[in-house]
């Protein structure tokens, strides 16, 4: 329980977003937890933080109001509500669970960083196999990857990981500002096109930062290749669409066939290969 509360305080401190404990004072179990939370919070300086304890219905309403304004909210829950918050809740309120991030601390200092699938993956695979168009939105994965780098930077005192996290966050913000999410329709940008733009923006951020000159030097040629190759890459990724794809399986597809299907752009592959 102490680790759970510590995680809430750490996330609120790191992000500046309010942290909400989804606990109902009228439930005996939750009432006991509220007492422990209130007592444990006295061990932290929370003067600059917003930490709330709300019953699930109130916490849900609070979160929705903030989401509708484009504001982040940290939900501090147990595993059942965590699953609700990363799947059903965002599907009902946002139309997708691919844009929600779940952080689960592990006993020995590790962490799980995940996003929801919302039961939509089978439909996406069906369309991919039929039309070679993958509309899966990887935004939640980009967010989870950034937070995993933040975690590594913190627990392993790894400043390079923090640079990767900061630049990925900046790249993801640009990705959203420029509307690079996949389209549902064949013949338009799909997941592979989104991955190109995220990779390009991230490489550009890494090449332009000065906190880690080694990373900047390593990614400068990659960033240039991705920028210069935009027309060729986007064309190559669109041109392959419209025809069926053979993956030789659904639950256990061929690695070779899946890799070829997911990496059809020669120009993109050559740019990534510059990393060695």
Secondary structure by P-SEA (a helix, b strand, c coil): caaaaaaaaaaaaaccbbbbcccccccaaaaaaaaaaaaaacccccccbbbbbbcaaaaaaaaaaaaaabbbbbbbbcaaaaaaaacccccccccccccbbbbbbccccbbbbbbbcccaaaaaaaaaaacccccccaaaaaaaaaaaaaaaaaccccaaaaaaaaaaaaaaaaaaaaccccccccccccaaaaaaaaaaaaaaaaaaccccaaaaaaaaaaaaaaaaaaaaaaaaaaaaccbbbbccccccccaaaaaaaacccaaaaaaaaccc
